[in-house]
């Protein structure tokens, strides 16, 4: 036995009994989860005045193992109401159960009440029931690891005991009973994988409860052949009319006669659309909530406009939010009125539908306006910088390139929901995660600002020969602007920009978190870790329309090393900064070495023929000038430089060739005013043309000052053939750094 294989366990003596660290962690988890469940049940008023009497019985669907394999004698004889499910679960030999039901059948409420009842009757050695929503699980994360992280997220079982992670130990030692709600809320393509993962992760004898829509579970079993092999399966029945009437009777005050006409209609027409609608526990609950106030009239449900169950359901959903956000007499008024709350919740629901998730997180608050703002921030920052140093045209190019790249990176990250990796940091709630990513955004912006400011200051000092202090302020200004653009593109910055836009357009409140807290308190939303969910899926669908969820979640499904997960949120900012630096470096290099190029214009003298150059690959202007030179002749053409008051000229540009006469020689002379001339000899039919970029008009840059450029070409050979002399892209290079030197007060190197 090696030292590594020994696990040390500390044993404590309390009240005469020996307890381990794992026992203490389980006891703490028990207390934390019980308090949470009690608060949730009280918030939803599930026991005021009583519970909806939903009945269950073993399912007749072909979705379970035979009775013998489950250790049951006659499962068909087992029936009961929801309150009896905990006792039925304990009576199962393998203590594993799947609860099926239709939409709004009460599956989630059953899971909530079951977890509470099991906690109340739990013995010290029993596993701790923990209610977990399956909608946030993805196959990239092992089910047991996901359970441990969700337990830590609850704020229970956290920390380290005996040098080990307590939540992982509780799950690993089967001290947790998973109550997995909402298998059907996973994307359909993941149902089979989830069933297989649950069946493999939950060992023999470990209690388990899973809820799912009946049709979805049956389809999964039929198409994939996967099912929970050790679990009994029961199905919730619709609420019977007498039970529905009894529930509504108990929910009203003595002497309230508003429901009498509805009760009579239910008894007299048990097959009506209203009876069908109120057989759903969800709609029954919504009816009680919608007509709780004394000024409402439930008799309107008998009107002619409610001829189908769907119409009644839509009406109750419409009345649900006004009822929830209306203060009862003597109670505190809600912070947000019903109309405003509905408008804000509709925005939330639309964001969830757009992303195809059942989860809502702050990083999903996104408007297309944010992409434009981010692109504009990058484009304006770097375009402004280049414009100040090199002129309007390079500034415009820089704005387009950096803005497009910055906006594109932002949109790609936003589309994949990949800028926040909550699965890797799931211990914190939504506000704590927001604060964490605010710090990440600020640090990223500071890093970009320092890097950009240092790079700009250093480059300007080297190119201009200026003291660092002369360019330090400008570098700090550029770095600060780059940092702001980076901050806007971060997860926190994008959220703030989008939230501000939604607030200005009336689609979200300024106090967004206060609104979410109130929606949670009123039972409209539930919080699961770092995200929120609608308590009733029907409400979400009614607000945003029904849409199938995609294969992603608001949680990240990535499994990355702890070191890498720190870097992942800053990668978009890093990519944007690197692209901007590369582009600025390339722009500065071009202006510092070659400078901008201007084409010469014809003024007088021997006019050249103007032809188009066939453009193969990358070409510049596609223009050549041609002169014909018979033996012993010469040509002289007077040209001029556009914008004579612009930056000084550093050298000539273009390629010169002499063709059509092998062995011929042409002498070319370029003269600009009184400045020294430049002469070159161009051999006929040479393989390589003469590149004028190396021909300097003077030792220092010179200003044209309106002086003409005189080109003289003459034959220096005695061949009888005619020479075709061409000059492709005839032009001059400007001093690309002159504007920059002028901006910092550094005298240009120009001859007087």
Secondary structure, DSSP 4 states (H G I P E B T S, - for coil): --GGG-----EEEETTEEEEHHHHHHHHHHHHHHHHHHHHHHHHTTTSS-----EEEE--SS-S--HHHHT-S-GGG-EEEGGGHHHHHHHSSS-EEEEEE-TTSSHHHHHHHHHHHHHHT--TTSPEEEEEEGGG--TTS-HHHHHHHHHHHTTSS-SEETTEEHHHHHHHTT-EEEEEE-GGGS-GGGHHHHHHHHHHHS-TT--EEEEEEHHHHHHHHHHH----TT-EEEEEPPPPHHHHHHHHHHTS-TT--TTHHHHHHHHH-TTSHHHHHTTSHHHHHHHHHHT-STT--GGGGGSTT--SHHHHHHHHHHHHHHHHTSPPTTSPPPSS-HHHHHHHHHHHHHHHHHHT-S-B-GGG---HHHHHHHHHHHHHHHHHHHHHHH-HHHHHHHHHHHHHHHHHHHHHHHHTT-S--GGGGTTS-HHHHHHHHHHHHHHHHHHHHHHHHHHHHHHHHHHH---HHHHHHHHHHHHHHHHHHHHHHSHHHHHHHHHHHHHHTTSS-SSHHHHHHHHHHTTSEEEETTEEEESSHHHHHHHH------S--SS------HHHHHHHTTHHHHHHHHHHHHHHHHHHHHHHHT--EEEEEEEEESPPEEEEPP--SS-SS-EEEEEEE-TT-EEEEEEEESSTTSSPEEEEEEEEEEESSTT-EEEEEEEETTSPPEEEEEEBT-SSPEEGGG--SSSSBB--TT--EEEEEEE-S--SSPEEEEEEEEEEEE-TTHHHHHHTTPPP-B--
